[in-house]
Amino acid sequence: MDKNSAGKQVSLEEVFNPRGVAVVGVSAPTTSGGFSFGGLVVLSLIRAGFPAIYPINPKYSEILGIPCYPNLLAVPGPVDHVVVNIPAESCLALLDECAVKGVRSVHFFTAGFGESGDEDRAALEQAMLNKARANGFRIIGPNCIGLFVPRRRVANSIDVPLDPGPVAFMTQSGGHAQILPKSSGPRGIRFSKVVSYGNALDVNECELLEYFARDDETEIIAAYVEGVRDGEGFARALATAARRKPVIVYKGGKTEAGQRAALGHTASMTSSIAVFEALCRQTNAIQVDHLDEMIDTLTALRFAQPLPAGTGAAMIGAGGGPAVLGSDELERAGLSVPRLSREVQDELKRHLPIAGSIFTNPVDTLNLIDPRAIDVALRTVGSSPDIHMLVYHLGFHPIGSWGMGRFSTPAFLEPVTAVIRAAREAVGKPVLIALRPPEDLEGMKEFLAAQEAFVAAGLPVFHSLRGLAGAMSRVAEWKRRKNRTTSIPS
């Protein structure tokens, strides 16, 4: 048994790289196949291929085909990380076992601590923290779902992409920790590390920001924060992180009802919203107000490459209604839709049908689902110096079903993705794909096939013109502020 050195704090680098994981309070699947959280974690680790999984429950000798142990001390191998799913009143005794076993980190899914508002439960939290600090291990939570580290095969859900990527996500919400990787996965977003930290008894937003700012596996930081306990520390950590990498912040609890919910959810006392928003502006952190906005902004940062040099946008596609809708959405979000020059319009008319078309920007003609027409339109419009990004939209003006089967065929998708990528390289400006999800099952199958092809080609896909416009406006403003800051002599 390898007891930690008393008082020596385990680093987050060690927390995110466990050799063995024990799940305390796991139970066997129900007769209907349902799982407790502990069982879900064990199943997730098995499917992810994590090498050393130790279910803990004296009632069982085996869980999901692997040995189950009566207590932590009975585990034969090293245990670096412990997932806890037992009643709160049993947690102190478990932490004594963790100290003897030499555990590095303990994640408490268990709730019913400070967030309950009960003084005795808040005192229990403090006693847990005292034990952790005295014995050199860390606490994640309580009241959260803990760690998801794809590169290390540490998982807490069975339906998220396991290939690693450059986005780190820190969140007080366990639900968001599962929803964001799952929902953003089809858009190509992949994660270096996701940590749900709940009540932030020990590991908190300040330490996580500082860690992700210097983490070589992380290029973009996303955060869902309900409240902070150390305002000055958070301001310093956010400023440091935002100087090094783009930081997207979704602040929960901006209304009176939301603040009440945050207090009951994770015992978070939310600060002045005006102060929080001012801090984000000062540090150039990107603010969003919804998880969908976070996904759109991540998509823009990851795949709208090169990032636009300004706010000028051009829309290309078929349909007068979508052209009007898109123009309004782009300008309403703070982008511009400049009129194309006479020379550019004349060049478009040389190659595209004139009858029933618009060439001023947006560009709307009936054959803009033909690869040759798309290529001409993107290259011609993209040559305009006041156009900084190109929007190609599909699925906003279908005749009959979503694309009548055409948008999902290799005969359409392969040449279209090829010409879009080539045009992007030729003009040196991002091309953004707007795909509107349909409402019927057959259309959805086609939509998903089209989305998969565009994402595989490394193109940014957005599900609405409004979402696209908002994300690109936020990213353009972030880049403008970043460039202004870096150009100021120190």
C-alpha positions in Angstrom: 0.0 0.0 0.0 1.4 3.4 -1.1 0.3 6.1 1.3 0.7 9.6 -0.1 3.0 12.0 1.6 1.0 14.1 4.1 0.5 17.7 2.9 1.9 17.2 -0.6 -0.8 18.3 -3.0 -1.4 16.1 -6.1 -1.2 18.1 -9.4 -4.0 18.2 -11.9 -1.6 16.5 -14.4 -1.6 13.5 -12.1 -5.4 13.7 -11.6 -5.9 13.5 -15.4 -3.6 10.5 -15.8 -4.8 7.7 -13.5 -3.4 4.2 -13.8 -6.3 2.5 -11.9 -9.9 3.6 -11.3 -12.1 2.3 -8.5 -15.8 2.8 -8.6 -17.3 2.7 -5.0 -21.0 2.0 -4.7 -21.4 0.2 -8.0 -24.4 -2.1 -8.4 -25.3 -4.8 -10.9 -27.6 -3.9 -13.8 -31.3 -4.1 -13.1 -33.5 -6.8 -14.7 -34.5 -4.2 -17.3 -30.9 -3.5 -18.1 -30.7 -0.1 -16.3 -27.6 1.2 -14.5 -26.8 3.3 -11.5 -24.3 6.0 -12.1 -21.5 3.7 -10.7 -22.5 1.0 -13.1 -22.6 3.4 -16.0 -19.0 4.5 -15.2 -17.8 0.9 -15.1 -19.5 0.2 -18.4 -18.1 3.4 -19.9 -14.6 2.5 -18.8 -14.9 -1.0 -20.2 -16.1 0.2 -23.6 -13.4 2.9 -23.6 -10.7 0.3 -23.0 -9.4 1.6 -19.8 -7.0 -1.0 -18.5 -7.5 -1.2 -14.7 -11.1 -0.9 -13.5 -12.1 -1.9 -9.9 -15.8 -2.0 -8.9 -16.3 -1.8 -5.2 -19.3 -3.3 -3.4 -19.3 -6.1 -0.8 -22.5 -7.5 -2.2 -21.0 -8.7 -5.4 -18.0 -10.8 -6.5 -18.4 -9.6 -10.2 -19.8 -6.7 -12.0 -20.2 -6.7 -15.8 -17.8 -9.6 -16.1 -14.9 -8.1 -14.1 -14.0 -8.8 -10.4 -15.8 -6.7 -7.8 -14.0 -6.0 -4.4 -15.5 -5.6 -0.9 -13.6 -2.4 -0.2 -10.9 -0.2 -1.6 -8.1 -1.8 0.4 -8.9 -5.2 -1.1 -7.9 -4.0 -4.6 -4.6 -5.7 -5.6 -3.3 -3.0 -8.0 -2.7 0.7 -7.6 -5.7 3.0 -7.5 -5.1 6.6 -8.5 -8.7 7.7 -9.0 -11.9 6.8 -7.0 -15.4 7.5 -8.2 -17.9 7.6 -5.3 -21.5 6.8 -5.4 -22.4 6.1 -1.8 -24.5 8.0 0.8 -22.8 11.2 2.0 -22.7 10.0 5.6 -20.4 7.1 4.6 -17.8 9.3 2.8 -15.5 10.1 5.6 -14.7 6.5 6.3 -14.1 5.9 2.6 -11.6 8.8 2.6 -9.6 7.0 5.3 -9.3 4.0 3.0 -8.2 6.4 0.2 -5.4 7.8 2.4 -4.1 4.3 3.1 -4.3 3.2 -0.5 -2.4 6.2 -1.8 -5.2 7.5 -4.0 -4.5 10.7 -5.9 -8.0 11.9 -6.5 -11.6 11.2 -5.4 -14.6 12.2 -7.5 -17.9 12.4 -5.6 -20.9 11.8 -7.7 -22.6 11.7 -4.4 -24.8 14.8 -3.6 -26.4 16.1 -0.5 -23.6 18.3 0.8 -23.3 22.1 0.9 -25.8 22.5 -1.9 -28.5 21.2 0.3 -28.3 24.3 2.5 -27.9 22.1 5.6 -25.2 23.3 8.1 -24.3 19.8 9.1 -23.8 18.7 5.5 -21.7 21.8 4.8 -19.6 20.8 7.8 -19.2 17.3 6.4 -17.8 18.8 3.2 -15.3 20.7 5.2 -14.3 17.6 7.1 -13.8 15.8 3.8 -11.6 18.6 2.5 -9.5 18.5 5.7 -8.9 14.8 5.2 -7.9 15.3 1.6 -5.4 18.0 2.4 -3.9 16.1 5.3 -3.4 13.0 3.2 -2.3 14.6 -0.1 -5.2 13.7 -2.4 -7.6 15.8 -4.3 -11.4 16.0 -4.4 -13.5 16.6 -7.5 -17.0 17.7 -6.6 -19.0 16.7 -4.8 -22.2 16.6 -6.8 -20.8 16.1 -10.3 -19.9 13.5 -12.9 -16.2 13.9 -12.8 -13.6 13.2 -15.5 -13.7 12.4 -19.3 -10.2 12.1 -20.7 -10.3 10.5 -24.1 -6.6 10.1 -24.7 -6.3 8.2 -21.4 -9.5 6.2 -22.0 -11.2 7.6 -18.9 -14.9 7.9 -19.6 -18.1 8.5 -17.8 -20.6 8.1 -20.6 -21.0 5.5 -23.4 -22.2 7.6 -26.3 -19.4 10.2 -26.7 -16.6 10.2 -29.3 -13.4 8.7 -27.7 -10.9 10.1 -30.2 -9.1 13.0 -28.5 -9.0 16.6 -29.7 -7.9 20.1 -28.6 -10.9 21.4 -26.6 -11.0 21.4 -22.8 -14.3 21.8 -21.1 -14.7 22.7 -17.4 -18.3 22.7 -16.0 -20.1 22.9 -12.7 -23.0 21.0 -14.4 -22.7 17.2 -14.8 -25.4 17.3 -17.5 -23.5 19.8 -19.6 -20.4 17.6 -19.2 -22.2 14.8 -21.0 -24.3 16.9 -23.4 -21.6 19.0 -24.9 -19.3 16.2 -26.1 -22.3 14.2 -27.4 -24.0 17.1 -29.2 -20.9 18.6 -30.6 -19.4 15.3 -31.8 -21.2 15.2 -35.1 -19.9 18.7 -35.8 -16.3 17.4 -35.5 -15.5 18.8 -32.0 -13.2 16.6 -30.0 -11.9 17.0 -26.4 -8.6 16.9 -24.6 -10.3 16.8 -21.2 -13.7 17.4 -19.7 -14.2 17.9 -16.0 -17.4 18.3 -14.1 -16.4 19.8 -10.8 -19.8 20.5 -9.1 -19.6 22.2 -5.7 -15.9 23.0 -6.2 -14.9 21.9 -2.7 -11.3 21.5 -3.7 -10.6 21.5 -7.5 -12.2 24.7 -8.7 -12.5 27.0 -11.7 -9.4 29.0 -10.9 -7.1 26.0 -10.8 -8.7 24.4 -13.9 -8.2 27.6 -15.9 -4.6 27.9 -14.9 -4.0 24.2 -15.8 -5.7 24.4 -19.2 -3.9 27.6 -20.0 -0.6 25.7 -20.0 -1.8 22.2 -21.1 -0.2 21.2 -24.3 -3.1 19.1 -25.3 -5.6 22.0 -25.1 -6.0 24.7 -27.7 -9.4 26.0 -26.8 -11.0 26.3 -23.4 -14.7 26.2 -22.8 -16.3 26.8 -19.4 -19.7 26.6 -17.8 -19.7 28.6 -14.5 -22.5 29.2 -12.1 -20.6 31.0 -9.5 -17.1 31.5 -8.1 -15.9 31.7 -4.5 -12.7 33.6 -5.2 -13.5 36.5 -7.5 -10.0 38.0 -7.6 -8.4 34.6 -8.2 -10.9 33.9 -11.0 -10.2 37.2 -12.6 -6.5 36.5 -12.6 -6.9 33.0 -13.9 -9.3 34.0 -16.7 -7.0 36.8 -17.8 -4.0 34.4 -17.9 -5.9 31.8 -19.8 -7.5 34.2 -22.3 -4.1 35.7 -23.1 -2.8 32.3 -24.2 -5.9 30.6 -25.8 -9.5 31.4 -26.8 -11.8 31.0 -23.8 -15.5 30.5 -24.2 -17.6 31.2 -21.1 -21.2 30.3 -20.5 -22.3 31.9 -17.3 -25.3 30.2 -15.6 -27.6 32.0 -13.2 -28.1 35.4 -14.9 -31.7 35.8 -13.8 -33.2 35.8 -10.3 -34.7 32.4 -10.9 -31.4 31.1 -12.4 -29.5 32.4 -9.4 -31.8 30.5 -7.1 -31.3 27.4 -9.1 -27.5 27.7 -9.1 -27.5 28.0 -5.3 -29.5 24.8 -5.0 -27.6 23.1 -7.8 -24.0 23.5 -6.7 -24.1 25.9 -3.7 -22.8 28.6 -6.0 -23.3 32.3 -5.0 -23.4 34.1 -8.3 -21.7 37.5 -8.5 -23.0 40.6 -10.2 -23.7 39.9 -13.8 -22.5 43.3 -14.9 -19.2 42.7 -13.2 -18.9 39.2 -14.7 -19.6 40.6 -18.2 -17.2 43.4 -17.7 -14.5 40.9 -16.7 -15.1 38.9 -19.9 -14.8 42.0 -22.0 -11.6 43.1 -20.3 -10.0 39.7 -20.6 -11.3 39.0 -24.2 -13.1 35.9 -23.1 -15.9 35.0 -25.5 -19.3 35.0 -23.8 -22.2 32.7 -24.8 -25.7 32.3 -23.3 -26.6 28.8 -24.3 -24.9 25.4 -24.9 -25.9 25.6 -28.6 -24.1 29.0 -28.8 -21.0 27.3 -27.3 -21.1 24.5 -29.9 -21.4 27.0 -32.7 -18.6 29.1 -31.4 -16.4 26.0 -30.9 -17.2 25.1 -34.5 -16.2 28.5 -35.7 -12.9 28.5 -33.8 -11.9 25.0 -34.9 -13.0 24.9 -38.5 -13.6 28.4 -39.9 -10.0 28.5 -41.0 -8.3 30.8 -41.7 -10.2 32.9 -39.1 -11.8 35.9 -40.9 -9.8 39.1 -41.2 -13.0 41.2 -40.8 -16.8 41.1 -40.6 -17.7 41.1 -44.3 -19.8 38.1 -45.2 -21.2 36.8 -48.5 -24.0 34.3 -48.8 -24.2 31.8 -51.7 -27.1 29.4 -52.3 -30.5 28.9 -53.8 -33.7 30.5 -52.6 -34.8 34.1 -52.3 -36.3 33.6 -48.8 -33.1 32.2 -47.3 -31.2 35.0 -48.9 -33.3 37.6 -47.2 -33.3 35.6 -43.9 -29.5 35.2 -44.0 -28.9 38.8 -44.8 -31.0 39.9 -41.8 -29.4 37.4 -39.5 -25.8 38.2 -40.5 -26.2 42.0 -40.1 -28.3 41.7 -36.9 -25.5 39.7 -35.3 -23.0 42.5 -36.2 -21.5 41.2 -39.4 -21.8 43.1 -42.7 -23.1 41.9 -46.0 -21.5 44.3 -48.5 -22.8 44.9 -52.0 -20.6 43.2 -54.6 -18.9 45.4 -57.1 -20.1 45.7 -60.7 -17.1 43.8 -61.9 -17.7 40.8 -59.6 -21.4 40.8 -60.5 -20.6 40.8 -64.2 -18.1 37.9 -63.8 -20.8 35.9 -62.0 -23.3 36.6 -64.8 -20.8 35.2 -67.3 -21.0 31.8 -65.7 -24.3 31.6 -63.8 -28.0 31.7 -64.9 -29.3 35.3 -65.0 -33.1 34.7 -64.9 -34.5 34.8 -61.4 -31.1 35.3 -59.8 -29.6 37.7 -57.3 -25.9 38.8 -57.8 -25.6 41.7 -55.4 -24.9 39.7 -52.2 -26.4 37.3 -51.3 -25.8 35.4 -54.5 -28.9 33.3 -55.3 -29.2 31.2 -58.5 -31.0 27.9 -59.2 -27.9 26.0 -60.1 -25.9 26.6 -56.9 -26.0 22.9 -56.1 -23.8 22.2 -59.1 -20.1 21.8 -58.2 -19.0 23.9 -61.1 -21.3 26.8 -60.2 -20.4 26.6 -56.6 -16.7 26.8 -57.5 -17.2 29.8 -59.7 -19.3 31.6 -57.1 -17.0 31.0 -54.2 -13.8 32.0 -56.1 -15.4 35.0 -57.7 -17.1 36.4 -54.7 -14.1 35.4 -52.5 -11.9 37.7 -54.6 -13.6 40.8 -53.2 -11.4 42.5 -50.7 -14.4 43.5 -48.5 -15.6 39.9 -48.2 -13.9 38.1 -45.3 -16.0 34.9 -45.1 -18.3 32.9 -47.4 -21.5 31.2 -46.4 -22.8 28.3 -48.5 -26.3 27.2 -47.4 -28.3 24.1 -48.1 -31.6 22.8 -47.0 -33.2 26.1 -46.3 -35.5 26.1 -49.4 -36.3 22.5 -50.3 -38.9 21.6 -52.9 -40.6 18.6 -51.4 -38.4 16.6 -49.1 -35.2 18.0 -47.7 -33.0 17.5 -50.7 -35.0 14.9 -52.6 -32.2 12.4 -52.0 -29.6 14.4 -53.9 -27.7 16.0 -51.0 -26.6 12.7 -49.6 -25.3 11.0 -52.7 -21.5 10.6 -53.3 -22.1 12.1 -56.8 -23.1 15.4 -55.1 -21.1 15.4 -51.9 -17.6 14.3 -53.1 -17.2 17.0 -55.8 -18.9 19.7 -53.8 -16.7 19.2 -50.7 -13.7 19.1 -53.0 -14.5 22.4 -54.8 -15.3 24.1 -51.5 -12.0 23.1 -50.0 -10.1 24.1 -53.1 -11.9 27.5 -53.2 -11.1 28.1 -49.6 -7.5 27.5 -50.2 -7.5 29.7 -53.4 -9.1 32.8 -51.8 -7.6 32.3 -48.3 -10.9 32.9 -46.5 -13.2 30.6 -44.5 -16.2 28.9 -46.1 -19.0 28.2 -43.7 -21.7 25.5 -44.3 -25.2 26.3 -43.2 -27.4 23.1 -43.0 -30.9 23.4 -41.7 -32.0 20.2 -40.0 -35.3 18.9 -41.5 -38.3 17.7 -39.5 -39.0 14.5 -41.3 -37.2 11.2 -40.8 -36.1 10.6 -44.4 -34.9 14.2 -44.7 -32.9 13.8 -41.4 -31.1 10.7 -42.8 -30.0 12.8 -45.8 -29.1 15.8 -43.6 -26.9 13.6 -41.4 -25.1 12.1 -44.4 -24.4 15.6 -45.8 -23.2 16.8 -42.4 -20.9 13.9 -42.0 -19.3 14.5 -45.4 -18.8 18.2 -44.8 -17.4 17.6 -41.3 -15.0 14.9 -42.6 -13.7 17.4 -45.1 -12.8 19.8 -42.2 -15.6 22.3 -43.0 -17.5 24.2 -40.3 -21.2 23.1 -40.2 -23.9 25.2 -38.6 -27.5 24.3 -38.1 -29.0 27.7 -38.5 -28.1 31.0 -40.2 -28.7 32.7 -36.8 -26.3 30.4 -35.0 -23.7 30.8 -37.8 -24.0 34.6 -37.7 -23.7 34.8 -33.9 -20.7 32.5 -33.7 -18.8 34.3 -36.5 -19.6 37.7 -35.0 -18.2 36.6 -31.6 -15.1 35.1 -33.2 -14.5 38.1 -35.4 -14.7 40.4 -32.4 -12.5 38.1 -30.3 -9.9 38.2 -33.1 -10.1 42.0 -33.5 -9.6 42.5 -29.8 -6.7 40.0 -29.7 -5.0 41.7 -32.6 -5.5 45.1 -31.0 -4.0 43.9 -27.7 -1.0 42.2 -29.3 -0.2 45.3 -31.4 0.1 47.6 -28.4 3.7 48.0 -27.4 4.5 46.6 -23.9 
